Each structure stands twice: as structure tokens, then as C-alpha cells.
Amino acid sequence: MEIPIFYGKRANDDKIETIMMDTEVYSCSSDNCNGWMRKDFATADLHCPICGHETVKEIRALPKI
């Protein structure tokens, strides 16, 4: 009796490509915090969601969502 063998590797053509885009973000101004948020998901008051400090506008290369 032969046992079928299946391999879980995808062909190279099926690789999912990550598209990077320049994205506007708001980054925490505190030196002790790494918090940031995309402009599309920013809070109305533009304070850091982690520590509450003010944020500054930046451009980062992030994956497209």
C-alpha cells in the first residue's frame, strides 16, 4: 500500500508581496515612549495612545493596509 505524500510549500509564484507605502503617522514626542499611530487611525486630540504626550507628524514606509 502506498501512502500519499503532500508537501505544504507554495510555489514561488504564489508568494504574497508586501507593498510598502510612504504613510503619514503621528509619533510620540516623548523620548521614553515608542508610541505611534497612522493618520487614518489617529485620535481626535492627537495625544499618544500609550503615554498621553503630544505627538508629531512623520512619514514612514509601512505596509499597505
Sequence and secondary structure as in RCSB ss.txt:
>XXXX:A:sequence
MEIPIFYGKRANDDKIETIMMDTEVYSCSSDNCNGWMRKDFATADLHCPICGHETVKEIRALPKI
>XXXX:A:secstr
           GGG     EEEEEEEEE  TT   EEEGGG  TT B TTT  BEEEEEEEEE  
